[in-house]
């Protein structure tokens, strides 16, 4: 059973390629197929398939793929997707919105079962200005401290969960979480409090997410980026 997932992958992936799908070079679990303006994209996660299509009418790529899939395996169509790997997906007019509201509530129930403390109810920012200094102090003094295994476990569990949020739907906490990750092996009580501050910020703004809107054909899609270089510490912060 330990090799079941790998064996399934070795069966599914060649079959998709035999159906004319091309495997992504950046994410090998994504396959795509085009025919004129008709487009079909498939994301694979173990034995679940996440299918995006431009047309589902008779003779479309989606219709042909569905028929071939049912003919090859016993499958179950679970309908329109609403969540995937703890990411809530909703269609709001012309927009596709990704949130992690449910996941954040789960984190609060585990790491803050008594709710958000009153002192953090007006928490308008995920981090305070002294966070870089706290991280630098923790890293520089780690050789002189005894490891608190319980603190280490709680810190790594919480910051790891926060990292999952920041990389999926919450770029607004990416800077704070990135700083906290630098002290994964040497947390302090001050950094644990800083990590909880990020969690409480997410809890107060749980419905914030990423909104994707298709640009009109007359508009060109533009990717806007920035870079904030700090030559004193030889670190840079970039984003888009």
HURAKA-V314919 format. One record per residue. N is the residue number from 0. RES is the residue in one small letter. SS is DSSP state (h for helix, s for strand, l for the rest). PHI is phi as a letter, one per 20 degrees, with the letter a starting at -180 (999 if undefined). PSI is psi in whole degrees, 0 to 359 (NA if undefined). Layout:
n:N res:RES ss:SS phi:PHI psi:PSI
n:N res:RES ss:SS phi:PHI psi:PSI
This chain:
n:0 res:x ss:l phi:999 psi:335
n:1 res:x ss:l phi:f psi:334
n:2 res:x ss:l phi:d psi:8
n:3 res:x ss:h phi:f psi:316
n:4 res:x ss:h phi:f psi:319
n:5 res:x ss:h phi:f psi:319
n:6 res:x ss:h phi:f psi:321
n:7 res:x ss:h phi:f psi:319
n:8 res:x ss:h phi:f psi:318
n:9 res:x ss:h phi:f psi:343
n:10 res:x ss:h phi:e psi:314
n:11 res:x ss:h phi:f psi:312
n:12 res:x ss:h phi:f psi:312
n:13 res:x ss:h phi:f psi:327
n:14 res:x ss:h phi:f psi:318
n:15 res:x ss:h phi:f psi:318
n:16 res:x ss:h phi:f psi:326
n:17 res:x ss:h phi:f psi:339
n:18 res:x ss:l phi:e psi:5
n:19 res:x ss:l phi:n psi:8
n:20 res:x ss:l phi:e psi:147
n:21 res:x ss:s phi:d psi:132
n:22 res:x ss:s phi:e psi:136
n:23 res:x ss:l phi:f psi:142
n:24 res:x ss:l phi:e psi:343
n:25 res:x ss:l phi:e psi:333
n:26 res:x ss:l phi:b psi:105
n:27 res:x ss:l phi:f psi:355
n:28 res:x ss:l phi:e psi:6
n:29 res:x ss:s phi:d psi:132
n:30 res:x ss:s phi:c psi:148
n:31 res:x ss:s phi:b psi:156
n:32 res:x ss:s phi:b psi:137
n:33 res:x ss:s phi:c psi:145
n:34 res:x ss:s phi:b psi:98
n:35 res:x ss:l phi:m psi:233
n:36 res:x ss:l phi:e psi:354
n:37 res:x ss:s phi:e psi:131
n:38 res:x ss:s phi:c psi:140
n:39 res:x ss:s phi:c psi:128
n:40 res:x ss:s phi:c psi:134
n:41 res:x ss:s phi:c psi:128
n:42 res:x ss:s phi:d psi:132
n:43 res:x ss:s phi:d psi:130
n:44 res:x ss:s phi:c psi:100
n:45 res:x ss:l phi:l psi:249
n:46 res:x ss:l phi:d psi:18
n:47 res:x ss:s phi:d psi:139
n:48 res:x ss:s phi:d psi:129
n:49 res:x ss:s phi:d psi:113
n:50 res:x ss:s phi:d psi:127
n:51 res:x ss:s phi:d psi:133
n:52 res:x ss:s phi:b psi:155
n:53 res:x ss:l phi:e psi:341
n:54 res:x ss:l phi:b psi:136
n:55 res:x ss:l phi:c psi:18
n:56 res:x ss:l phi:f psi:174
n:57 res:x ss:l phi:g psi:135
n:58 res:x ss:l phi:n psi:0
n:59 res:x ss:l phi:f psi:166
n:60 res:x ss:h phi:g psi:321
n:61 res:x ss:h phi:f psi:317
n:62 res:x ss:h phi:f psi:317
n:63 res:x ss:h phi:f psi:318
n:64 res:x ss:h phi:f psi:317
n:65 res:x ss:h phi:f psi:317
n:66 res:x ss:h phi:f psi:317
n:67 res:x ss:h phi:f psi:323
n:68 res:x ss:h phi:f psi:315
n:69 res:x ss:h phi:f psi:326
n:70 res:x ss:h phi:f psi:331
n:71 res:x ss:h phi:e psi:320
n:72 res:x ss:l phi:c psi:165
n:73 res:x ss:l phi:e psi:115
n:74 res:x ss:l phi:c psi:162
n:75 res:x ss:l phi:c psi:124
n:76 res:x ss:l phi:e psi:113
n:77 res:x ss:l phi:e psi:8
n:78 res:x ss:l phi:m psi:196
n:79 res:x ss:l phi:f psi:134
n:80 res:x ss:l phi:f psi:140
n:81 res:x ss:l phi:c psi:338
n:82 res:x ss:s phi:b psi:148
n:83 res:x ss:s phi:b psi:115
n:84 res:x ss:l phi:l psi:49
n:85 res:x ss:l phi:m psi:23
n:86 res:x ss:s phi:d psi:121
n:87 res:x ss:s phi:e psi:131
n:88 res:x ss:s phi:c psi:127
n:89 res:x ss:s phi:c psi:150
n:90 res:x ss:s phi:d psi:118
n:91 res:x ss:s phi:c psi:95
n:92 res:x ss:l phi:m psi:234
n:93 res:x ss:l phi:e psi:2
n:94 res:x ss:s phi:d psi:149
n:95 res:x ss:s phi:d psi:124
n:96 res:x ss:s phi:d psi:131
n:97 res:x ss:s phi:d psi:125
n:98 res:x ss:s phi:c psi:167
n:99 res:x ss:l phi:c psi:41
n:100 res:x ss:h phi:g psi:313
n:101 res:x ss:h phi:f psi:319
n:102 res:x ss:h phi:f psi:318
n:103 res:x ss:h phi:f psi:320
n:104 res:x ss:h phi:f psi:323
n:105 res:x ss:h phi:f psi:317
n:106 res:x ss:h phi:f psi:319
n:107 res:x ss:h phi:f psi:320
n:108 res:x ss:h phi:f psi:332
n:109 res:x ss:h phi:e psi:313
n:110 res:x ss:h phi:e psi:347
n:111 res:x ss:l phi:b psi:65
n:112 res:x ss:l phi:f psi:338
n:113 res:x ss:l phi:e psi:5
n:114 res:x ss:l phi:n psi:179
n:115 res:x ss:l phi:f psi:123
n:116 res:x ss:l phi:g psi:152
n:117 res:x ss:h phi:f psi:330
n:118 res:x ss:h phi:f psi:346
n:119 res:x ss:h phi:d psi:8
n:120 res:x ss:l phi:f psi:334
n:121 res:x ss:l phi:d psi:30
n:122 res:x ss:l phi:f psi:101
n:123 res:x ss:l phi:e psi:355
n:124 res:x ss:l phi:c psi:146
n:125 res:x ss:l phi:f psi:345
n:126 res:x ss:l phi:b psi:157
n:127 res:x ss:l phi:e psi:161
n:128 res:x ss:l phi:f psi:337
n:129 res:x ss:l phi:e psi:5
n:130 res:x ss:h phi:g psi:313
n:131 res:x ss:h phi:g psi:322
n:132 res:x ss:h phi:f psi:321
n:133 res:x ss:h phi:f psi:320
n:134 res:x ss:h phi:f psi:314
n:135 res:x ss:h phi:f psi:320
n:136 res:x ss:h phi:f psi:317
n:137 res:x ss:h phi:f psi:319
n:138 res:x ss:h phi:f psi:318
n:139 res:x ss:h phi:f psi:334
n:140 res:x ss:l phi:d psi:9
n:141 res:x ss:h phi:f psi:331
n:142 res:x ss:h phi:f psi:340
n:143 res:x ss:h phi:d psi:6
n:144 res:x ss:l phi:d psi:149
n:145 res:x ss:l phi:e psi:134
n:146 res:x ss:l phi:f psi:127
n:147 res:x ss:l phi:e psi:101
n:148 res:x ss:h phi:f psi:325
n:149 res:x ss:h phi:f psi:317
n:150 res:x ss:h phi:f psi:319
n:151 res:x ss:h phi:f psi:316
n:152 res:x ss:h phi:f psi:313
n:153 res:x ss:h phi:f psi:320
n:154 res:x ss:h phi:f psi:311
n:155 res:x ss:h phi:f psi:322
n:156 res:x ss:h phi:f psi:313
n:157 res:x ss:h phi:f psi:312
n:158 res:x ss:h phi:f psi:325
n:159 res:x ss:h phi:f psi:319
n:160 res:x ss:h phi:f psi:321
n:161 res:x ss:h phi:f psi:324
n:162 res:x ss:h phi:f psi:323
n:163 res:x ss:h phi:f psi:322
n:164 res:x ss:h phi:f psi:314
n:165 res:x ss:h phi:f psi:328
n:166 res:x ss:h phi:e psi:347
n:167 res:x ss:h phi:d psi:306
n:168 res:x ss:l phi:c psi:352
n:169 res:x ss:l phi:c psi:72
n:170 res:x ss:h phi:f psi:346
n:171 res:x ss:h phi:f psi:342
n:172 res:x ss:h phi:d psi:7
n:173 res:x ss:h phi:f psi:319
n:174 res:x ss:h phi:f psi:311
n:175 res:x ss:h phi:f psi:315
n:176 res:x ss:h phi:f psi:321
n:177 res:x ss:h phi:f psi:319
n:178 res:x ss:h phi:f psi:317
n:179 res:x ss:h phi:f psi:327
n:180 res:x ss:h phi:f psi:337
n:181 res:x ss:l phi:f psi:344
n:182 res:x ss:l phi:d psi:32
n:183 res:x ss:l phi:g psi:326
n:184 res:x ss:l phi:e psi:357
n:185 res:x ss:l phi:b psi:55
n:186 res:x ss:l phi:f psi:158
n:187 res:x ss:l phi:c psi:170
n:188 res:x ss:h phi:f psi:325
n:189 res:x ss:h phi:f psi:320
n:190 res:x ss:h phi:f psi:327
n:191 res:x ss:h phi:f psi:320
n:192 res:x ss:h phi:f psi:322
n:193 res:x ss:h phi:f psi:322
n:194 res:x ss:h phi:f psi:320
n:195 res:x ss:h phi:f psi:327
n:196 res:x ss:h phi:f psi:318
n:197 res:x ss:h phi:f psi:316
n:198 res:x ss:h phi:f psi:316
n:199 res:x ss:h phi:f psi:325
n:200 res:x ss:h phi:f psi:315
n:201 res:x ss:h phi:f psi:321
n:202 res:x ss:h phi:f psi:324
n:203 res:x ss:h phi:f psi:341
n:204 res:x ss:l phi:c psi:46
n:205 res:x ss:l phi:f psi:335
n:206 res:x ss:l phi:e psi:2
n:207 res:x ss:l phi:f psi:142
n:208 res:x ss:l phi:b psi:195
n:209 res:x ss:s phi:d psi:134
n:210 res:x ss:s phi:d psi:120
n:211 res:x ss:s phi:d psi:129
n:212 res:x ss:s phi:c psi:131
n:213 res:x ss:l phi:f psi:129
n:214 res:x ss:l phi:f psi:145
n:215 res:x ss:l phi:g psi:152
n:216 res:x ss:l phi:g psi:334
n:217 res:x ss:l phi:e psi:351
n:218 res:x ss:l phi:d psi:138
n:219 res:x ss:l phi:e psi:140
n:220 res:x ss:l phi:f psi:131
n:221 res:x ss:l phi:c psi:137
n:222 res:x ss:l phi:d psi:120
n:223 res:x ss:l phi:d psi:127
n:224 res:x ss:l phi:c psi:168
n:225 res:x ss:s phi:b psi:159
n:226 res:x ss:s phi:b psi:129
n:227 res:x ss:s phi:d psi:99
n:228 res:x ss:s phi:e psi:135
n:229 res:x ss:s phi:d psi:98
n:230 res:x ss:l phi:f psi:344
n:231 res:x ss:l phi:f psi:318
n:232 res:x ss:l phi:d psi:358
n:233 res:x ss:l phi:l psi:36
n:234 res:x ss:s phi:c psi:148
n:235 res:x ss:s phi:c psi:148
n:236 res:x ss:s phi:d psi:123
n:237 res:x ss:s phi:c psi:160
n:238 res:x ss:s phi:a psi:178
n:239 res:x ss:l phi:b psi:NA
